[in-house]
Amino acid sequence: MIRQDLPFSSYPLAMCNDGTQANYYHQPGQSHGKILLSLQGGGTCDSVESCNARCEKTDLCTAQTDQELEIQQPADRQAQDPFHDYWHVQVHYCSSDTWSGTRAASEETGGYNFYGKHIFDAVAKDLSENFNLLETTHIVLTGGSAGAQGVVFLCDDFAEWVLSQNPDIDVRCMPDAPEFFPPEVYTEGCYTRDPSYQNYLTHFWGRVEDTSCLKFAHENGVENVGELCGLTANFASFISTPLLILSSHEDSAFTHIFGCEPRPGTPEHDEFRTDWMMAHSTLVLEMMAEFPEIAFFAPNCRIHGVGSHQEILVTEDESGEEVNVRTFISHWLAGDGHTHIHANDDITRDNPTCDTVY
């Protein structure tokens, strides 16, 4: 994949945390009808101190310098890849704000820009001007972890922008491990579940959430807007673009980050695990019942991110077929985006195909 820079003269707001100009990578040549647009993940920082620590030890606060990016995949996986005939784009994550920030550097931010939303908007515009984004037939916006959370924040606004210029494009969103977790399951004193935390993030990053959710919150006098519109589990129902959520019943990152899980091996941890998985499964079942057009692939595994665990098998609810994530995505892509398709693992049974050791 080849690096594409976003020059300041054209995109003055496409800046990383440290003020360098953001960039992205794409396959050589032009798109050929279908585009897979992937947002890189990599966590966040939520204070000047945590941003200082993050930016000292990662490359996720600054622009990439490598001219080319090589992504290797075994030949057998290439043949089964549901996106084998898509033109691939990968956007480097350098804003630490789940692709949602619009806040300029200041003393209060420690001198860091939080411009994730501006970076994505610049990438979309650059792809349309230089790589025929708006002349394609299919676009799938995807990402993992922080990239997945960015997908759900950006999904409807991006789709609306694309379709306003070419209504014939099939636009879909596929977040892999967004913040779709049971908000009510956490240990006492877990600071990320403080009622004010999501509103704090909105302020610290200048975060812009899903437009439909914000409109609903305004019209209905919702007081804790950040909690409603900042977590995928709370606002996914507002997304109207065809959506496939990949989310494991026991997310190995979110149980720690948003659950502050007890120390593994203790009776308290065993009880916490049970409560978390039951609540996550209930969330999925409730969404499936009320919004069946949202597709779910939810294995009963302790993993963070489903796409990299290709051999996990889950039974499709509608067909009764046992499928891996590649096959499930292929079935979703073959439908019209609103076809009811779900694979929700039974939490009362161990899934022998989970390839992550607990």
ABEGO torsion letter per residue (X at the ends): XBBBBBBAAABAABBBAAGBBBBBBBBBEBBAGBBBBBBBBGEBBABAAAAAAAAAABAAABBBABABBBBBBBAAAAAABAAAABBBBBBBBAAGAGGABABBBBAAAGGBBBAAAAAAAAAAAAAAAAAGAAABABBBBBEBEAAAAAAAAAAAAAAAAAAAABAABBBBBBBBGBBBBBAABBBBGBAAABAAAAAAAAAAAGBBBBAAAAAAAAAAGBABAAAAAABAAAAAAABABBBBBBBBABBAAAAAAAAGBBBBGBAAAAAAAAAAAAAAAAAAAAAAAABAABBBBBBBBBBBEAAABAABBBBBAAAGBBBBAAAAAAAAAABAGABBBBBBBBAABBBAABABBX
